[in-house]
Amino acid sequence: MTTNKSSIIIFILLVLVAGGACKKSFLNENLQSSYTPQNTLSDSLGFEANIAGIQYQIRSQYASDNNDQGLIGAMYLGTDMVINGQTTSGMYPYVNNETMNATDICAAFYWNWAYQTLNNVNLVIAATGDPTVTKTSSANKAYVGAEAKFFRAYIYNFLATLWGAVPLVTQPVQTARVNFVRSSVDSVNAQIVQDLTDAIGVLPTAGGVRKEGRPSQGMCQQLLAEVYLRMNKPNLAQTQCQAVINSGVYALITSRYGAKTTQPGDYFNDMFLTGNQRRSQGNREAIWVIEEDLNTPGGANSSSANASTDQHRRMWVPYYAGITNMLICDSLGGRGIGRFRLSNWILYDLYDQDDIRNSPYNIRRVIRFNDPTKPNYGQQLTYLNGDTVWHIAPYSTKWNNFNPADINGYGTYHDLTLMRLGETYLLLAEAQFKQGDMVGAANSINILRQRAYPDYPANGQVQPSDITLDFILDERARELVGEENRRMTLVRTGALVERVQNYLNKYNTAPGQTVTGLSNVTTRNSLLPIPQTAIDLNKGAVLAQNPGY
């Protein structure tokens, strides 16, 4: 996340809250200053500092203070795309669905993250509408308010998708409150639509944002398309998708570019290389990229074992370092822990042979011993050399990253791509399918197929008769493995239970491993439990639990 030094300093002060100095005794306070959002949201620098803080909080959705990779696993485990590679408490309920209950730590983390972040967002929105705030222009307040409304819409879409009806809080909570109630999904959706519509009317396109990575018109339109699909308003979703596609701001990557064009690779893989992910780095397909800058204050620069940092690499890259005579290296993706592995459906049945998204640069299936001082150097690892599920499972390379100064991989500098144009075409295809336009849906998917198949249309072309919801979800898996929050997609489309039963159980798992509990997935698993701690603390009103928990 790009930010200037002053903004970082103020943000740190915001979250730490400076106290007063003692004068006559330790009981007598002499408050010199108080760097809280209420006090700093008064001028341009204060607004910029608070937006920087919100960006930090948004990024922390995928990081926790205790480095719990299970937080990311919750978005994939218990879906049709991955199975567990290790047994850890944080991920277990998502593998064995019958054990899911209101004390689930991942559901609690995401719930708490959402409402803590929302309160800071609401503080900014309230300040932008406050007529007594006069040390910055009305235009600046409108701009910052639009950015904050995008973030509020993003968080409420996350909540409404995974929990359904949730408390709708649009004003800052600055005193203790214990009387929250769940608002209807319709009312939450209405707030999301209003926020995004307001933001679209103010924010510029990607080339005109104040700093790269901050909200743009295209980000709002893409999110609004997803929301309209969840609301079963596909005609409105189609309008938003076409606005993004026809804007001329974005373009699919169809040729090599950027940092490693002189090295073996392909143009699809180029999008996910460190140094290639941002618009300024040549990625015209990127719509929203959360920046992670090594050794930049506030930019995920930590290399401590207790770091609060992104964990995607540790989840997706297998634990090849656990095999004797293997060295952690850049070409294998850095240090992974293999918390989960791709399902056999993904590995053996989903892709055609000549689909570029299945190339060795995008899904690595072969790992070789890489210590040149050992006699087995260059030989392929096989199941005889280690656990095929955890150590050497084939994996998506989208989260590969490596820093030679941090061999153990505690820190990260790999950006998070949250939106890109490839998904826009898939959302458009879904909207067209829901309106019965199979020709249009096939055409939208074929745009991606033309990019993916070198000999298209001889291979890869989709016909209108191929289009079903399952086919669209399959194509999302091909295109967006490792990127989308798969649980959200399956819940939004009402396909979670059926896909798990038909795809994951059908293909089961690797030899020697049994996936327990997946056959027990029921409709209750389509929504996460509201944390019991939130219910217990809400003494002034009933915060109803989701059914089955």
N, C-alpha and C positions, 0 to 999 in steps of 0.2 A: 504494500500500500504506500503510495507516494505521499509524503507530507513534509512540511518544512519543520525546522528545529523548534521554532516557537510554538507551533501547534502541538508538537509532541510533548514539550514541557508542560504546556497548559493542560493537555489531556491527562498526563500523569498526576498533576495536581488535582484535577477533577476527580479522579478515582480514589486518590489517597485522602483528600480533604485536609487542608492545612489547619492546624490548631492554633491556639493563642500562646503567648509567652507569659511566664509567671512574673509577677511584679513584686508583691509584698510577701506572698506565700504561695504554696502550691495549690491552695484552694481558691485563690483570687485570680481569675482569668482576665487577661487584657488582649482581646481578640484583635490582631492586627489586620488580618485578611481572611477570607473564606472562599476558597476556589471550589464552589459548587456550581452545578448547572444553573441554578436560580440566579447566582450572582454574575456568572460569566456570560450568560445569554443576553448581552446588552449592546454588543458592538460586533463589527465584522470579524475581528480576531476571535472573539468568543464563539461566534457561530461556527467558524471554521474548525476551531478546536473540538467542539461538540460533534460535528460531522465526522472528524477524524476518529473520535472515540466510538461513535456508532459503527463506523467501518471496522474498527478493531473488534467490536462485539460481534458483528455479523461473521467475521472470519472465525471467531472463537466457537462458532456453531460446530466446527469440526476439530476442535482441540479442547482438551480438558486439563486441569491442573495436575491430574494424576496419570496422564498419558494413557487413558483407557481406550484402546483401539475398538472396544466393543461399541462405542458410540457411533462409529461409522458402520460397524457390522450390523447394527440395528436397521440400517436402511437397505441391506442386501440379504442378510440371513433370514431364513424363513420365507424367501421368495423363490422364484423359479430359476435363479441365475447362479447362485453359489451354494456351497455346503461348507460346514465348519471344518477348519483345518486343525484347530486346537479347541480344547474344552476350557472356557473361562467363564466365570460367573456372570460377567456383564452380558455375554452373548447367549447364554444357555436358553433363556426363555424364547428366543427367536428361532432356535433350532427345535426345541421340544415345546411345542405350542401349548400343551396342556398345563405346563408349569407357569405360564404367564400369569402374573397377578399384580395387584396395585402397588407392590413394593419394588417393581422392576426399576433398576437403577438408570437404565438408558432412557426410559420414558420420563423419569423424574428429571434427569439432566436436561433433556430437550424442553420440557415444560418450563422449568425454572429459567433456562436460558432465554426462552421466548418472552416471558413476562418481565424479566429483568431488563432485557433490551428494549422491550416496548415502552417501559416507563421512561427511559432516557429519550427515546424517539418522541414520545408524547410531550416531554418537556420542551424539546426543540420546536415542535409544531405549535405548542401553546405560545411560545415566545415570539414566533414569527407572526402570530395573529394579535399580539399585544400592542395596542396603540401607544402605550407609554414607553416602549422600546424605540428610542429616537436616534441612537448613536450610529445607526446603519440605515441604508436606504430602504424604501419599500420594495424596490426591485430585488435587492439582495435578500430581504426576508422572504419574498415570494419564491425565489430560486431555492434557497435552503429548505424552505417548507416543502417544496415539491420533492426534493431529494428525500427528506424525512418521510413523506407520505409513501414513496416507493418502498422504503424499508418497512414501514408499518404494514403495507399490503403484502409484502413478501412474507413477513412473520405470520400474519393472520391466515394467509393461504396455507402455510406450513401447519398451523394449528388446526384449521378447519378440515384439512385433508386427513390428518392422522387421528384427530380426536372427535371430529364432528362439531357439535354445539360446544362452545367454550365461552368463558366470560369475555365480553366485549368492553374493553377499557380504552377510552379515547382521550381521557384527561389524565394529567400527572397525578400519581398517588404519592403524597408527601407526608402523610401521617398514617399511623397504623390503621389497617382496614381488614375486617374479618367477615365481610358480608357479601362476598362475590357470588353471583349466580350465573348459570350458563345461559347465554343468549342463543337464539335459534340460528341454525346454519344460514338461513335466508338473510337474517340481519347482519351477520358477519360478512357474508358475500356482498351485500349492498354496500357496506363500508369499504371493502376492498375495491369494488368497482369505482366508487366515488373517489377514493384516494388516487387510484391509477388514472382515472379520467382527468382529475385536477392536475396531476403531475405531467401527463402528456401535453397538456395545454401550455406548460411553462418550460419544461426541460428541452434542451437542444438535442440534435442527433449526436452520435458518438464523437464526431470530429470537433464538436463545439463545447464539450464538457470542460469544466474548470481544471480537473485533473483526471488523468486516465484511470479508469476503474470506477469512477463515480457514476451515479445513475444518469441514464440517458433516455431519450424518447423510445428508442428501440427496446431497451430493457423493460420499460413499462408495457409496451405493446406485446412483447413476448409473454410476459407474466399474465397480462390480461387475457390473452388467448387461452392459456392453460386454465385460468379461472372460469372463463365462459364454457369451456369444455366440461369442467367439473359441474357447472350449473346446468348442463344440458342445453346450452344455447349455441349450437355449432355454427349457425349463420353469423353470429357476432364474433365467434372465435376466428372464423375464416377471414373476416374483414381485417382483424388485427394481424393475422399471419401475412396476409397479402400486403398490408402496409409496411411490414418489415422487409419482405422480399422485394417489393417494388420501390423501396426508398432509394435504391442505388448506393446505400451506405455499406452494404455487406455483400460478400461474394464467396461462393464455395472455393475452397483450396483445391486446385486441380493440377498444380505443378510444384516442383521442389522449390523451397525458399529457405533463407535464414541460416542458422548457425552451423549446420552440418551438411550442407549441400555437396561438399567434396567427399563425404563419407557415404558408405552404403546406407540405403534407406529408401523411403517412399514418401510421397507428398502427404498421405494421410497421417503417417507417423510424425511428420514435421510439425504438425499443429500442437503436439504434446511434449515437444522437447523444451527443456529449460532454455530460455532466451528466444523462444519462437512464439510464445503463447499470446502476447499482447498485440494490439492493433499497431502500435508504434514499432513493433518488431516484425511486421509484415503479415500478421494474421488477420486478413480482412473478414474471415468467417466468424471471428470472436464477437459476441454481443456483450457478455459480462464475464470479466476475468477479475478475480480477487487476487491482488498482487501479494507475493511473499518475497521480500528482499533480504538477502543475507547481509548481516552486519549493518543493517539500517535500523535506527531507533524505531521501535514499534513495528518492525517488518519481519517478525518471526525469526530473530537472529540468534536465538538461544541454542546452545549445544550442550546443555546440561541434561543429566538423566531425569531431572524433575521438571523439565521444560514444559510449558504449555504451548504445544506446537501441533501442526497438522500431522495426522497419523496415516494418511492414505497409503504411502509407500509401505509402511510396516504391515498394513493389512493385505495389500495386493501382491507384493513381491514375496515369493516363497523363501523359506528359511534355508537357503542353500549354504549359508555360512555355518550351519550346524553340521555340515558334512566334513569329515577330515579331508585335508588337502584342498579346500576351497577358500579362495580369498574374496573378500568384499571388494567389488569393483563397479565402475561406471557402466560397463557394457552389459552387466547383469541387472542393473537397476538400483544399485546401492544395497544397503542392509534391509532386508525384509524379515518379517516374522511369520508370514504365512497364516494369519489368523483365519482366513478362509480360502477356498479354492473354487474355480469355476466348475459349474455342474457338468456332468457328462453330456447333457443336452447341448450346452454351449460348445463343448470341446469337440464332439464327434458327430453332431447332427445339424447344427444350426447353419454353418457356413458352407458355401460352395468352395471348391478347391481354388478357383481363380479370383475369388473376392479379395480385393486388396486389404480389406479390413481383417482378413484372416492371414495376411502375410506374416512371415517370421519376424518382421519388424514391429508388428502390432500385437500378435499373440505368440509369445515365445514358447516353443514346445521342446526345444533341445538345449540342454545345458551341458557344458563340458568342463572337466577338471581344468583349473586355470592357474595352478601354482607351478611355474616353470622349473622349480627346484625338485619336483616330485616325479617319479617314474611314470605315473599315469596322466601326466600333463597332456591335454588335448583329447583324451578319451571321453566318450559320452557317459554322463551319469545315467544309470538305470535303476530299476527298483532294487537291484541287488546291492546298490551303493547306499541306499537310504530310503526313508519313508516316502512313498510316491504321493501321498496326500499332502504332507506338510513341507517336506524339503524340496522336492523337485517337480511339483505339479506345474503344468503349463499355465501361463498367466498373461494378463493384459499388461502391456508395457506403458500404458498411459501415465502411470504414477512413478515411473523410474526417475530417480534423482540421486545425486551423489556429490558429496563435498569431501575432498581428500583431507581437509583439516578436521573433519568430524566423521571418522571411519565408522563409528557405531551408529551413526544416523539419528542422533537425538534431535537435531534441528532439521529444518527444511527450508528450501528456497524455491520450491516448485509451485508455480501459481495454480490457483483453483479455477478451472474453466467451468462456470455455472450455466452459461447460455451460449449457444452458437447457432449459426444459420442451418446446419444440418438438422437440428431438432425442429426448427421452424417448419421445414417441409414435412416432417412427420406429424406435427400438430395440425398442419393444413390437411394432410391426408386423412387424419382422424376426423376432422370437421367435415370434410367432404363425404367420407363414408357414412357419418351419422345423418347426413342429409340425403343419402341414397345415390350420391354422385360417384359411382364406382369408376367411371372413366377419369374423372378429375383426380380421384384418390390414386389411381394407378399412375397417372401422369406425374403427380407430385413425388411418389416413391421412385419412379423411373429417373427423375432428376438425380437422386442419390445413387441409383443403380448405375447410371451412366458414368458417374465419378468413380464408382467402386470396381467396375468390370472393364479391364483393358480392351476386350473385344466386344463390348456392348454395341449393337443389340443382339448379336449372335448368341451371347450368353448374358443372363442377368435381367432381361426385360420382363416386367410384370404385366399381366393382362388384367383387365377389369374383373374377370371371373375369379382371379386369385384373391381379391380383396375381401378380407374379413377382419374383425377386431383382433383375432389371434394372429393373423398375418402381420398386422400393423405392430402389435406388441413384439412379435418376432423381429421385425425390421428395426424397432427401437433397440432391441438387445444387440443386434449386429452393429448398429451405428454408435450406440451410446453406452456400451458396456464400460463400467467403471466411472461413468460420468453422471447419469441421472440418479436420483434417489429412487431406486426401483420400487421400494415399498410404496412410495407416494403414487407412482404411476399406476401400480396394480390396484391400489385402494381407490384412486380417482376413477378408474375405468370399471370398477366392480369386479375385477378379475382375479383378485388375490387367491381366494380359496380354490377356485377351479384350476388356476395355473399351477399352484403348488401340488395339488393332487394329481394332475394329469402330466405335468412336465418333470417335476423333481422326483416324485416317487417312482414314476415310470422308468426314469433313467437311473434311479438310485444313486450310487456313488462309486468311488474307486474300489478296487479289490481290497478286502480286509477291513473295510469301514462300513458301518451301518448308520444311517441317519435316523435317529430315533425321534418319534413324536410328530413327524411331518404328516402322517396319515390322520393325526388328531386335529389338524387345523379345521376350524369351524368359522362360522360367520362372526363370532365374537372377536376373532383375531383380526378382523378387518379394521377395527379401531383399537388404539392403544388405551391402556388404563390411565385414568386420571390419578396422579400420585396420591397415595393415602396420606402423606404428610400435608398436602395442600387441603385435602378434605378435613383432616383433623384440626388444622389451624383455623379453618373458616367457621368460627364459632357462631357468628351472627346470622348465618343463613345456610341453607342446604346446598352444597355443591355436589350434585348427583353424579354417581359413578356410571361409567358406560356398562351396558348389559354384559353379564357373564363374569364380571370381576368382583 
